[in-house]
Amino acid sequence: MTRRITPRERRTIVAGAVVSAVALGVAYGALPFARRWSAREELIAARRGELARLRTLAAHEPALRQALAEREARAAVAPRRVLAARTAALAASTLQTTLRSWAESAPLAVSSLDVSGEPDSAATGALPATLTALGDVQAVGAFLEALRRGPLLVEVRELHVRPNNALRGEPLQLTLTLAAPWVQEESR
């Protein structure tokens, strides 16, 4: 025997179908739309910020060019020098301080800096150093420029720059291995 569905049961089934349809519409329609809209708005805000920075750079181009020319003139006059210290450990400390100050002025976030207190071999007498830091493109460029034009003579042995997608705002990871020659000062 077949049993007929009562009007109350029909209303319950219809109400369940409506609630299910609304839930599916929200889950597969409204939420993805809201996510896309939010991502689009974030992209627009980022592009506006980039445009504002570019306009500022363009507006201040003559002053920036003059500052660059002055810096290049100072760098051309100052000779590059070899580290001089009484011991290798003191030279390593000076190298570590210099690398850290260059990174901070770039500005890079240094995650590790290892400077050996002993030269890598008796033949070269260079102190090895390894630096790992995080920063944006401008910071990495500024640090490499400080390395290239800085007062200390350093030999870059390995350089790796790769994106770091795990971090927002600091998308690049710089890993640098270098050696800085040093000479022993006479004790007085």
TORPANU-378084 format. One record per residue: residue number from 0; residue in one letter; x, y, z of N, C-alpha, C in turn. Coordinates in nm, 3 decimals, padded with zeros to 5 digits. Layout:
<tikes>
<NUM, 'A', <X, Y, Z>, <X, Y, Z>, <X, Y, Z>>;
...
</tikes>
This chain:
<tikes>
<0, 'M', <00.080, -00.115, 00.000>, <00.000, 00.000, 00.000>, <00.087, 00.125, 00.000>>;
<1, 'T', <00.051, 00.214, -00.084>, <00.128, 00.338, -00.091>, <00.066, 00.441, 00.001>>;
<2, 'R', <00.152, 00.508, 00.066>, <00.108, 00.610, 00.160>, <00.124, 00.746, 00.095>>;
<3, 'R', <00.030, 00.831, 00.111>, <00.035, 00.964, 00.052>, <00.114, 01.058, 00.145>>;
<4, 'I', <00.181, 01.156, 00.082>, <00.258, 01.255, 00.159>, <00.161, 01.363, 00.206>>;
<5, 'T', <00.171, 01.392, 00.329>, <00.082, 01.494, 00.387>, <00.132, 01.633, 00.350>>;
<6, 'P', <00.045, 01.731, 00.356>, <00.088, 01.869, 00.325>, <00.201, 01.916, 00.416>>;
<7, 'R', <00.203, 01.878, 00.539>, <00.311, 01.917, 00.631>, <00.444, 01.859, 00.585>>;
<8, 'E', <00.444, 01.731, 00.543>, <00.566, 01.669, 00.493>, <00.613, 01.737, 00.365>>;
<9, 'R', <00.517, 01.773, 00.277>, <00.553, 01.844, 00.155>, <00.621, 01.977, 00.185>>;
<10, 'R', <00.566, 02.052, 00.280>, <00.626, 02.180, 00.318>, <00.767, 02.159, 00.374>>;
<11, 'T', <00.788, 02.056, 00.451>, <00.920, 02.025, 00.507>, <01.020, 01.992, 00.396>>;
<12, 'I', <00.978, 01.913, 00.298>, <01.065, 01.877, 00.185>, <01.098, 02.001, 00.103>>;
<13, 'V', <00.998, 02.085, 00.076>, <01.021, 02.207, -00.001>, <01.115, 02.301, 00.075>>;
<14, 'A', <01.092, 02.317, 00.206>, <01.179, 02.403, 00.287>, <01.322, 02.351, 00.286>>;
<15, 'G', <01.342, 02.219, 00.297>, <01.476, 02.159, 00.292>, <01.543, 02.182, 00.157>>;
<16, 'A', <01.465, 02.169, 00.050>, <01.521, 02.192, -00.083>, <01.561, 02.338, -00.101>>;
<17, 'V', <01.480, 02.431, -00.050>, <01.512, 02.573, -00.060>, <01.638, 02.604, 00.020>>;
<18, 'V', <01.649, 02.554, 00.142>, <01.767, 02.578, 00.225>, <01.891, 02.520, 00.158>>;
<19, 'S', <01.880, 02.400, 00.102>, <01.993, 02.338, 00.032>, <02.034, 02.419, -00.090>>;
<20, 'A', <01.936, 02.467, -00.167>, <01.967, 02.547, -00.286>, <02.035, 02.678, -00.247>>;
<21, 'V', <01.989, 02.743, -00.140>, <02.050, 02.868, -00.095>, <02.193, 02.841, -00.047>>;
<22, 'A', <02.213, 02.733, 00.029>, <02.348, 02.700, 00.078>, <02.443, 02.672, -00.038>>;
<23, 'L', <02.398, 02.598, -00.138>, <02.482, 02.571, -00.255>, <02.511, 02.699, -00.332>>;
<24, 'G', <02.411, 02.786, -00.345>, <02.431, 02.913, -00.413>, <02.535, 03.000, -00.343>>;
<25, 'V', <02.529, 03.003, -00.210>, <02.627, 03.081, -00.134>, <02.765, 03.018, -00.146>>;
<26, 'A', <02.775, 02.886, -00.129>, <02.905, 02.818, -00.131>, <02.972, 02.822, -00.268>>;
<27, 'Y', <02.896, 02.806, -00.374>, <02.955, 02.798, -00.507>, <02.935, 02.923, -00.592>>;
<28, 'G', <02.860, 03.019, -00.542>, <02.837, 03.140, -00.620>, <02.886, 03.265, -00.550>>;
<29, 'A', <02.831, 03.293, -00.433>, <02.861, 03.419, -00.366>, <03.002, 03.423, -00.308>>;
<30, 'L', <03.047, 03.315, -00.241>, <03.180, 03.316, -00.180>, <03.292, 03.325, -00.284>>;
<31, 'P', <03.291, 03.247, -00.392>, <03.397, 03.266, -00.492>, <03.395, 03.405, -00.554>>;
<32, 'F', <03.276, 03.460, -00.577>, <03.266, 03.596, -00.630>, <03.328, 03.696, -00.533>>;
<33, 'A', <03.300, 03.681, -00.405>, <03.354, 03.772, -00.304>, <03.507, 03.760, -00.297>>;
<34, 'R', <03.559, 03.638, -00.306>, <03.704, 03.619, -00.304>, <03.770, 03.685, -00.425>>;
<35, 'R', <03.712, 03.665, -00.543>, <03.767, 03.727, -00.664>, <03.761, 03.879, -00.653>>;
<36, 'W', <03.652, 03.930, -00.602>, <03.636, 04.075, -00.587>, <03.742, 04.130, -00.491>>;
<37, 'S', <03.762, 04.062, -00.380>, <03.861, 04.105, -00.281>, <04.002, 04.101, -00.340>>;
<38, 'A', <04.035, 03.994, -00.412>, <04.167, 03.983, -00.474>, <04.187, 04.094, -00.577>>;
<39, 'R', <04.083, 04.124, -00.651>, <04.090, 04.231, -00.752>, <04.113, 04.366, -00.685>>;
<40, 'E', <04.043, 04.391, -00.576>, <04.060, 04.517, -00.504>, <04.202, 04.529, -00.446>>;
<41, 'E', <04.256, 04.420, -00.394>, <04.393, 04.421, -00.341>, <04.493, 04.449, -00.452>>;
<42, 'L', <04.472, 04.389, -00.568>, <04.560, 04.412, -00.682>, <04.553, 04.557, -00.727>>;
<43, 'I', <04.433, 04.613, -00.732>, <04.417, 04.753, -00.771>, <04.489, 04.844, -00.671>>;
<44, 'A', <04.476, 04.816, -00.542>, <04.543, 04.898, -00.440>, <04.694, 04.887, -00.453>>;
<45, 'A', <04.746, 04.767, -00.480>, <04.890, 04.750, -00.498>, <04.939, 04.826, -00.620>>;
<46, 'R', <04.864, 04.819, -00.729>, <04.902, 04.892, -00.851>, <04.899, 05.043, -00.829>>;
<47, 'R', <04.801, 05.090, -00.753>, <04.796, 05.234, -00.722>, <04.918, 05.276, -00.641>>;
<48, 'G', <04.957, 05.192, -00.545>, <05.077, 05.222, -00.467>, <05.202, 05.225, -00.553>>;
<49, 'E', <05.215, 05.128, -00.643>, <05.330, 05.126, -00.735>, <05.331, 05.250, -00.823>>;
<50, 'L', <05.214, 05.288, -00.874>, <05.203, 05.406, -00.958>, <05.242, 05.532, -00.882>>;
<51, 'A', <05.199, 05.541, -00.758>, <05.234, 05.658, -00.676>, <05.385, 05.664, -00.654>>;
<52, 'R', <05.448, 05.549, -00.626>, <05.593, 05.546, -00.608>, <05.666, 05.586, -00.735>>;
<53, 'L', <05.619, 05.535, -00.849>, <05.681, 05.570, -00.976>, <05.666, 05.719, -01.008>>;
<54, 'R', <05.548, 05.774, -00.979>, <05.528, 05.918, -01.001>, <05.620, 06.001, -00.912>>;
<55, 'T', <05.637, 05.957, -00.788>, <05.727, 06.027, -00.696>, <05.870, 06.021, -00.747>>;
<56, 'L', <05.913, 05.902, -00.793>, <06.048, 05.890, -00.849>, <06.065, 05.980, -00.971>>;
<57, 'A', <05.965, 05.983, -01.057>, <05.974, 06.067, -01.177>, <05.978, 06.214, -01.140>>;
<58, 'A', <05.903, 06.254, -01.040>, <05.901, 06.394, -00.999>, <06.034, 06.436, -00.936>>;
<59, 'H', <06.102, 06.343, -00.870>, <06.228, 06.375, -00.802>, <06.351, 06.325, -00.879>>;
<60, 'E', <06.335, 06.300, -01.006>, <06.445, 06.243, -01.085>, <06.571, 06.329, -01.083>>;
<61, 'P', <06.563, 06.462, -01.104>, <06.687, 06.541, -01.103>, <06.762, 06.532, -00.969>>;
<62, 'A', <06.690, 06.538, -00.859>, <06.755, 06.529, -00.728>, <06.818, 06.391, -00.708>>;
<63, 'L', <06.749, 06.287, -00.751>, <06.802, 06.151, -00.739>, <06.927, 06.134, -00.825>>;
<64, 'R', <06.925, 06.188, -00.946>, <07.043, 06.180, -01.033>, <07.162, 06.254, -00.972>>;
<65, 'Q', <07.136, 06.369, -00.912>, <07.244, 06.446, -00.849>, <07.301, 06.369, -00.729>>;
<66, 'A', <07.214, 06.311, -00.647>, <07.261, 06.232, -00.533>, <07.342, 06.112, -00.580>>;
<67, 'L', <07.298, 06.049, -00.687>, <07.372, 05.936, -00.742>, <07.510, 05.980, -00.791>>;
<68, 'A', <07.516, 06.093, -00.861>, <07.644, 06.142, -00.911>, <07.739, 06.174, -00.796>>;
<69, 'E', <07.686, 06.234, -00.689>, <07.769, 06.264, -00.572>, <07.821, 06.137, -00.507>>;
<70, 'R', <07.737, 06.037, -00.496>, <07.777, 05.909, -00.436>, <07.884, 05.840, -00.521>>;
<71, 'E', <07.861, 05.841, -00.652>, <07.960, 05.779, -00.741>, <08.093, 05.852, -00.733>>;
<72, 'A', <08.091, 05.984, -00.721>, <08.215, 06.061, -00.709>, <08.287, 06.027, -00.578>>;
<73, 'R', <08.213, 06.014, -00.468>, <08.275, 05.976, -00.340>, <08.333, 05.835, -00.347>>;
<74, 'A', <08.260, 05.744, -00.412>, <08.308, 05.606, -00.423>, <08.432, 05.597, -00.511>>;
<75, 'A', <08.440, 05.679, -00.615>, <08.556, 05.676, -00.703>, <08.681, 05.727, -00.632>>;
<76, 'V', <08.664, 05.820, -00.539>, <08.778, 05.877, -00.467>, <08.828, 05.782, -00.359>>;
<77, 'A', <08.737, 05.716, -00.289>, <08.774, 05.628, -00.178>, <08.824, 05.494, -00.231>>;
<78, 'P', <08.948, 05.459, -00.200>, <08.998, 05.330, -00.247>, <08.939, 05.215, -00.166>>;
<79, 'R', <08.929, 05.102, -00.230>, <08.884, 04.983, -00.159>, <09.002, 04.928, -00.080>>;
<80, 'R', <08.974, 04.874, 00.034>, <09.085, 04.831, 00.119>, <09.064, 04.688, 00.168>>;
<81, 'V', <09.174, 04.632, 00.209>, <09.174, 04.497, 00.266>, <09.155, 04.512, 00.417>>;
<82, 'L', <09.085, 04.417, 00.476>, <09.068, 04.419, 00.621>, <09.204, 04.410, 00.689>>;
<83, 'A', <09.224, 04.488, 00.792>, <09.348, 04.483, 00.869>, <09.310, 04.471, 01.016>>;
<84, 'A', <09.365, 04.370, 01.083>, <09.337, 04.347, 01.224>, <09.452, 04.269, 01.287>>;
<85, 'R', <09.457, 04.271, 01.419>, <09.565, 04.198, 01.487>, <09.546, 04.048, 01.477>>;
<86, 'T', <09.420, 04.002, 01.477>, <09.392, 03.859, 01.467>, <09.283, 03.835, 01.364>>;
<87, 'A', <09.274, 03.711, 01.321>, <09.169, 03.674, 01.226>, <09.031, 03.691, 01.289>>;
<88, 'A', <09.021, 03.665, 01.417>, <08.892, 03.679, 01.485>, <08.845, 03.825, 01.485>>;
<89, 'L', <08.940, 03.919, 01.506>, <08.902, 04.060, 01.503>, <08.865, 04.104, 01.362>>;
<90, 'A', <08.934, 04.052, 01.262>, <08.899, 04.082, 01.123>, <08.761, 04.025, 01.090>>;
<91, 'A', <08.732, 03.904, 01.139>, <08.600, 03.844, 01.117>, <08.491, 03.927, 01.182>>;
<92, 'S', <08.518, 03.980, 01.300>, <08.420, 04.065, 01.369>, <08.394, 04.192, 01.289>>;
<93, 'T', <08.499, 04.253, 01.235>, <08.483, 04.373, 01.153>, <08.402, 04.342, 01.028>>;
<94, 'L', <08.433, 04.229, 00.963>, <08.360, 04.189, 00.844>, <08.212, 04.165, 00.876>>;
<95, 'Q', <08.185, 04.098, 00.987>, <08.047, 04.071, 01.026>, <07.972, 04.201, 01.053>>;
<96, 'T', <08.033, 04.293, 01.123>, <07.970, 04.422, 01.151>, <07.942, 04.499, 01.022>>;
<97, 'T', <08.038, 04.497, 00.930>, <08.021, 04.569, 00.804>, <07.909, 04.509, 00.721>>;
<98, 'L', <07.907, 04.376, 00.710>, <07.800, 04.311, 00.633>, <07.664, 04.338, 00.693>>;
<99, 'R', <07.655, 04.333, 00.825>, <07.526, 04.357, 00.892>, <07.481, 04.502, 00.870>>;
<100, 'S', <07.574, 04.598, 00.877>, <07.534, 04.738, 00.856>, <07.491, 04.762, 00.712>>;
<101, 'W', <07.557, 04.700, 00.615>, <07.514, 04.713, 00.476>, <07.375, 04.655, 00.457>>;
<102, 'A', <07.350, 04.539, 00.519>, <07.219, 04.475, 00.507>, <07.111, 04.561, 00.572>>;
<103, 'E', <07.140, 04.618, 00.689>, <07.040, 04.701, 00.757>, <07.011, 04.829, 00.680>>;
<104, 'S', <07.113, 04.885, 00.615>, <07.089, 05.008, 00.540>, <07.019, 04.981, 00.407>>;
<105, 'A', <07.015, 04.855, 00.363>, <06.955, 04.822, 00.232>, <06.803, 04.841, 00.227>>;
<106, 'P', <06.714, 04.807, 00.308>, <06.713, 04.726, 00.429>, <06.678, 04.580, 00.400>>;
<107, 'L', <06.764, 04.492, 00.446>, <06.740, 04.348, 00.437>, <06.721, 04.294, 00.578>>;
<108, 'A', <06.640, 04.191, 00.590>, <06.622, 04.123, 00.719>, <06.717, 04.004, 00.720>>;
<109, 'V', <06.824, 04.014, 00.794>, <06.926, 03.908, 00.799>, <06.873, 03.794, 00.884>>;
<110, 'S', <06.866, 03.675, 00.824>, <06.822, 03.559, 00.901>, <06.941, 03.480, 00.952>>;
<111, 'S', <07.054, 03.481, 00.880>, <07.175, 03.419, 00.932>, <07.297, 03.486, 00.870>>;
<112, 'L', <07.399, 03.499, 00.953>, <07.526, 03.557, 00.909>, <07.636, 03.480, 00.980>>;
<113, 'D', <07.715, 03.409, 00.902>, <07.821, 03.327, 00.958>, <07.954, 03.373, 00.899>>;
<114, 'V', <08.040, 03.426, 00.985>, <08.173, 03.468, 00.942>, <08.273, 03.384, 01.020>>;
<115, 'S', <08.357, 03.312, 00.947>, <08.455, 03.227, 01.012>, <08.567, 03.312, 01.068>>;
<116, 'G', <08.616, 03.273, 01.184>, <08.726, 03.344, 01.246>, <08.861, 03.300, 01.195>>;
<117, 'E', <08.863, 03.201, 01.109>, <08.987, 03.150, 01.052>, <08.985, 03.163, 00.902>>;
<118, 'P', <09.099, 03.200, 00.840>, <09.105, 03.208, 00.694>, <09.078, 03.072, 00.631>>;
<119, 'D', <09.023, 03.073, 00.508>, <08.987, 02.948, 00.443>, <09.109, 02.865, 00.405>>;
<120, 'S', <09.222, 02.927, 00.372>, <09.345, 02.854, 00.346>, <09.462, 02.948, 00.368>>;
<121, 'A', <09.577, 02.891, 00.388>, <09.695, 02.974, 00.413>, <09.735, 03.049, 00.286>>;
<122, 'A', <09.702, 02.993, 00.169>, <09.743, 03.056, 00.043>, <09.669, 03.187, 00.018>>;
<123, 'T', <09.536, 03.188, 00.038>, <09.459, 03.309, 00.008>, <09.448, 03.400, 00.129>>;
<124, 'G', <09.438, 03.345, 00.248>, <09.424, 03.426, 00.367>, <09.294, 03.504, 00.373>>;
<125, 'A', <09.191, 03.457, 00.306>, <09.063, 03.526, 00.302>, <08.969, 03.466, 00.406>>;
<126, 'L', <08.891, 03.552, 00.468>, <08.792, 03.508, 00.565>, <08.662, 03.476, 00.494>>;
<127, 'P', <08.611, 03.353, 00.506>, <08.484, 03.318, 00.441>, <08.365, 03.367, 00.524>>;
<128, 'A', <08.260, 03.403, 00.453>, <08.137, 03.448, 00.518>, <08.018, 03.401, 00.437>>;
<129, 'T', <07.910, 03.369, 00.507>, <07.785, 03.330, 00.443>, <07.673, 03.413, 00.504>>;
<130, 'L', <07.591, 03.472, 00.417>, <07.482, 03.557, 00.462>, <07.353, 03.510, 00.396>>;
<131, 'T', <07.247, 03.500, 00.475>, <07.113, 03.473, 00.424>, <07.022, 03.584, 00.474>>;
<132, 'A', <06.950, 03.646, 00.382>, <06.866, 03.759, 00.419>, <06.741, 03.761, 00.333>>;
<133, 'L', <06.639, 03.831, 00.381>, <06.512, 03.846, 00.311>, <06.486, 03.992, 00.283>>;
<134, 'G', <06.430, 04.020, 00.164>, <06.397, 04.156, 00.131>, <06.334, 04.165, -00.006>>;
<135, 'D', <06.294, 04.285, -00.043>, <06.236, 04.304, -00.175>, <06.347, 04.330, -00.277>>;
<136, 'V', <06.308, 04.353, -00.400>, <06.405, 04.369, -00.509>, <06.496, 04.489, -00.484>>;
<137, 'Q', <06.439, 04.600, -00.439>, <06.519, 04.719, -00.415>, <06.621, 04.696, -00.304>>;
<138, 'A', <06.582, 04.626, -00.199>, <06.674, 04.600, -00.088>, <06.789, 04.510, -00.132>>;
<139, 'V', <06.759, 04.406, -00.209>, <06.864, 04.317, -00.258>, <06.959, 04.396, -00.349>>;
<140, 'G', <06.903, 04.478, -00.437>, <06.986, 04.559, -00.526>, <07.074, 04.657, -00.449>>;
<141, 'A', <07.018, 04.721, -00.348>, <07.094, 04.817, -00.267>, <07.207, 04.747, -00.193>>;
<142, 'F', <07.181, 04.627, -00.141>, <07.285, 04.553, -00.070>, <07.397, 04.512, -00.165>>;
<143, 'L', <07.361, 04.461, -00.282>, <07.463, 04.421, -00.379>, <07.543, 04.542, -00.427>>;
<144, 'E', <07.479, 04.657, -00.439>, <07.550, 04.779, -00.477>, <07.646, 04.821, -00.367>>;
<145, 'A', <07.605, 04.807, -00.241>, <07.695, 04.839, -00.129>, <07.814, 04.744, -00.128>>;
<146, 'L', <07.789, 04.619, -00.161>, <07.899, 04.522, -00.169>, <07.996, 04.560, -00.281>>;
<147, 'R', <07.940, 04.600, -00.393>, <08.023, 04.632, -00.510>, <08.101, 04.761, -00.491>>;
<148, 'R', <08.039, 04.861, -00.431>, <08.103, 04.992, -00.419>, <08.156, 05.021, -00.279>>;
<149, 'G', <08.138, 04.929, -00.186>, <08.179, 04.954, -00.048>, <08.329, 04.966, -00.033>>;
<150, 'P', <08.373, 05.011, 00.083>, <08.515, 05.034, 00.105>, <08.597, 04.906, 00.125>>;
<151, 'L', <08.531, 04.795, 00.153>, <08.604, 04.670, 00.175>, <08.615, 04.589, 00.046>>;
<152, 'L', <08.728, 04.527, 00.029>, <08.750, 04.438, -00.084>, <08.691, 04.301, -00.047>>;
<153, 'V', <08.593, 04.255, -00.123>, <08.532, 04.123, -00.100>, <08.519, 04.049, -00.232>>;
<154, 'E', <08.529, 03.918, -00.224>, <08.512, 03.832, -00.341>, <08.385, 03.753, -00.324>>;
<155, 'V', <08.289, 03.773, -00.412>, <08.163, 03.699, -00.407>, <08.187, 03.564, -00.473>>;
<156, 'R', <08.167, 03.458, -00.397>, <08.190, 03.323, -00.450>, <08.062, 03.258, -00.498>>;
<157, 'E', <07.952, 03.280, -00.427>, <07.822, 03.227, -00.468>, <07.715, 03.330, -00.435>>;
<158, 'L', <07.618, 03.339, -00.525>, <07.507, 03.431, -00.505>, <07.382, 03.364, -00.555>>;
<159, 'H', <07.283, 03.351, -00.466>, <07.154, 03.293, -00.503>, <07.045, 03.388, -00.457>>;
<160, 'V', <06.960, 03.425, -00.549>, <06.843, 03.506, -00.517>, <06.723, 03.430, -00.570>>;
<161, 'R', <06.633, 03.394, -00.480>, <06.515, 03.318, -00.522>, <06.392, 03.371, -00.450>>;
<162, 'P', <06.278, 03.353, -00.514>, <06.154, 03.401, -00.450>, <06.122, 03.315, -00.328>>;
<163, 'N', <06.065, 03.380, -00.230>, <06.021, 03.312, -00.108>, <05.872, 03.335, -00.095>>;
<164, 'N', <05.793, 03.244, -00.149>, <05.649, 03.261, -00.153>, <05.583, 03.245, -00.017>>;
<165, 'A', <05.659, 03.193, 00.081>, <05.600, 03.175, 00.213>, <05.580, 03.307, 00.286>>;
<166, 'L', <05.654, 03.410, 00.245>, <05.644, 03.538, 00.313>, <05.582, 03.642, 00.223>>;
<167, 'R', <05.497, 03.724, 00.279>, <05.437, 03.835, 00.204>, <05.515, 03.961, 00.238>>;
<168, 'G', <05.536, 04.044, 00.139>, <05.606, 04.168, 00.162>, <05.756, 04.159, 00.143>>;
<169, 'E', <05.816, 04.045, 00.166>, <05.958, 04.022, 00.145>, <05.973, 03.898, 00.059>>;
<170, 'P', <05.948, 03.913, -00.070>, <05.938, 03.795, -00.154>, <06.070, 03.733, -00.196>>;
<171, 'L', <06.186, 03.793, -00.169>, <06.312, 03.738, -00.217>, <06.400, 03.694, -00.101>>;
<172, 'Q', <06.469, 03.581, -00.123>, <06.567, 03.534, -00.027>, <06.704, 03.539, -00.093>>;
<173, 'L', <06.796, 03.607, -00.031>, <06.932, 03.623, -00.081>, <07.024, 03.533, 00.000>>;
<174, 'T', <07.101, 03.448, -00.069>, <07.202, 03.367, -00.004>, <07.334, 03.401, -00.071>>;
<175, 'L', <07.430, 03.442, 00.007>, <07.555, 03.493, -00.046>, <07.671, 03.429, 00.028>>;
<176, 'T', <07.769, 03.379, -00.049>, <07.893, 03.329, 00.009>, <08.004, 03.415, -00.047>>;
<177, 'L', <08.085, 03.469, 00.044>, <08.192, 03.557, 00.000>, <08.316, 03.534, 00.083>>;
<178, 'A', <08.426, 03.595, 00.038>, <08.552, 03.589, 00.111>, <08.613, 03.728, 00.110>>;
<179, 'A', <08.669, 03.767, 00.223>, <08.732, 03.898, 00.235>, <08.878, 03.878, 00.277>>;
<180, 'P', <08.971, 03.921, 00.194>, <09.111, 03.907, 00.234>, <09.143, 03.998, 00.351>>;
<181, 'W', <09.238, 03.956, 00.434>, <09.276, 04.037, 00.547>, <09.426, 04.025, 00.569>>;
<182, 'V', <09.482, 04.126, 00.630>, <09.624, 04.125, 00.663>, <09.637, 04.150, 00.813>>;
<183, 'Q', <09.741, 04.094, 00.869>, <09.763, 04.107, 01.012>, <09.837, 04.238, 01.040>>;
<184, 'E', <09.779, 04.316, 01.131>, <09.844, 04.441, 01.172>, <09.957, 04.410, 01.268>>;
<185, 'E', <10.054, 04.495, 01.267>, <10.163, 04.482, 01.364>, <10.115, 04.528, 01.500>>;
<186, 'S', <10.144, 04.455, 01.603>, <10.106, 04.500, 01.738>, <10.209, 04.600, 01.785>>;
<187, 'R', <10.161, 04.701, 01.855>, <10.251, 04.812, 01.897>, <10.290, 04.802, 02.039>>;
</tikes>
